[in-house]
C-alpha cells in the first residue's frame, strides 16, 4: 500500500533540502523529507574531530576512478542536516564572470542565469541565516547588501599572515561566514574555539539543524530518517513524477506518492537516482535526453601552503573557514596554460588531529620527530589554503556500476581527473602562496599536497534539453514536477566555496515552485 | 584523559572504559587476532610513540566491530570497500610479509631502526613486492589512528599546551 500522498517530497535533509522544505511548508504545502541517515540533534555534536566523523557519509559505496578521486564519503554527509553539518560556513558569493565563462573565454560552460538573477537571493539568505563579514573590505565582492553582523575577529595567525599579503600589495578582507559574531535570530555568538566541523551545537554556525530545518519543522514539514530512496517513479507517459520508492530502516520498501519531487541528496546520489530510474520512456534515465546526466562532475582543488613562525600564532583559535580571504587573483584568464579563479582562505583554525589537522601538515613525519613537530606547530603553525577552480570536463562523470548495494541498486562510479589547466592554476596559486608566507616572516614554508574538496556538477543546469539536465530552477526539462537541487546543478565550479550559492539557488527555486505551483504539477 | 569510553569485553562482560584502560586490562579483541593486534600496535606506536599505551589497537578493533554509521576512524572518509577490517588485515599481512622477506623475521621482532626504515619505505610506496592496500595509504590511515588516540584528546591538547574548549565533551569526560 502506498503511503498517503504529499504535496512535496524532498530526497535528503541537507542545506538545499532544508531551504526548500522551509519555504514550501510555509506556503502551506504538505512537505516530507526522506533522509537515508539517522536522526540527529544538537546534543549529538560532540566537540571532537574523531566523533565529528559521524557527520560524514557511511552509506552505499561510491567507486572512485581517475587520477583525482572525489573523496565522496569525506565530502558528503548523512543524517539530519546532511553535509551541511560539517561545513565550515565559508560563504563568499560567486562572481559575475563565473556565470559567463564560455561566453567570455570560450572555456567551460555558461550558466542559464546571471549574477543579477541570484543577487536578491544571496541577500535574502544572508538576512535569514545571518552572516558576518565586511562587505566594503571585500573589494572583489559583487553588489549586494552589507552583512548583518560585523566580521569575525583576527587572532595572532590572521594578523601575521595579513602582513605577508599586504607586503606584496595584495588585499585581504575578513572571511564572509554564516557564523554569528553577535546573537542573531535567537542563536548565540561564536566562541571562536574552532569546533566548526564537529557541527556547532550552540547554533552560532548556521547549520541546517538550527536554521531552515528548524523553520521547516515549525511550518509542518516532516522528516523520515533511515529512509533510502531507491527509485523515482513516473507516470506511464513519462511526463510526470509520481513519487518514489524508498526502503526504511527495517528494510521494508514503501511507495511514497507526491505531487512534486525534489532530489536534494548529495550530487552523486541525485545523478545515480536519475540513472537508476530509467523506464521504457526514459531509457537512459530520467531527465537524460541530452545524455548529460552524470557528466561534468567537478570538485575544488584545495591547495594548502603552510608555515612555522617564531611568534605565537594561536592557530587553535578562530573558525575553521579562516579569519581572512583574498580574491585578488580571481580573474579567469591568467595567460598561457593557467586558467580559472581561486581565492585564499587565510588563518584557518587548526586542531591537532584529523585530515586538515596539524599532524597532517607534515605527513612524512613519524616517531619522535612527529612529536617535536606537534609541539612546535601547536604554538607556531600558520597556513593558507587556495580554493582552486576545477574546470568542467565532460569525461569526468558518474556512471552506474555493475555492482549493486545491499538494496539492489547499482552503485555509482565516479571518474575524475583534473584538467591540466586547473593543475597549472593550482601550481600558480601555490607559488604565490609561498611568496606570501615568506613575506609574512615565516621561518619555514612548505606546500602541502592538494586534495579534492566539495562536489559539483553531474546534473548541470542550462537553457535547453539539448545542453543540460535541468533549467535554472533545477527543474527537469522533461518532467516538470521533478527538480534537482544542490551543487550538482552547477555548470562550473568557480573559485569559492559553494554553500552560499547552493542556498541562493535553492531559495530562488523554492520561490518559483510556490509561484508556479498549479502549472508545475 | 583518553579519547572517550567505549564498551570493551573483559571476559564475557562488556565494560565501559577508555581504550588505554582496555589495553592495560587486556580486553578481548573482537576483530583483530592477538598476533594482528600486536603488529598493529607496534606499527602505530612506531608511527607515534604513546599510541600503544593510549590503546590504539583496542580503539581501532572496537571501531572495526561498529555499525557503519558509528565508525569514528579516518578511513571512513575514503571510498575503501567495507568491511574496513579487510583493509587493515591486508595492510598488516603485507607489512609482515615484507618484513619477513626483507629481514627474515616479523615486524615486531625487528630492531627499532629496521622498523623505521621499513615504515619510511612504506610511506613512499617503495617496498618492492608489497601486496596489499596502497602502502602510503595504509601508512596514512594507521598514522592517523595513532594521532587520534594520542593528540585527539583532552590530554593530547594539554601535552601541546592548547585548551580543548569543548561545547559537548566526548563521553569519557562527562
Interface residues (C-beta under 8 A of the other chain):
Chain A: X37 X38 X43 X45 X46 X47 X48 X49 X50 X51 X53 X54 X56 X57 X58 X59 X61 X62 X63 X64 X69 X71 X72 X73 X74 X78 X79 X191 X193 X194 X195 X200 X201 X202 X316 X351 X352 X353 X354 X355 X357 X359 X360 X363 X364 X366 X367 X368 X370 X371 X374 X375 X378 X379
Chain B: X3 X4 X46 X47 X48 X49 X50 X68 X69 X70 X71 X72 X73 X74 X76 X77 X78 X79 X81 X82 X116 X119 X123 X140 X143 X144 X147 X148 X151 X152 X156 X157 X159 X160 X161 X162 X163 X164 X165 X166 X167 X168 X169 X170 X171
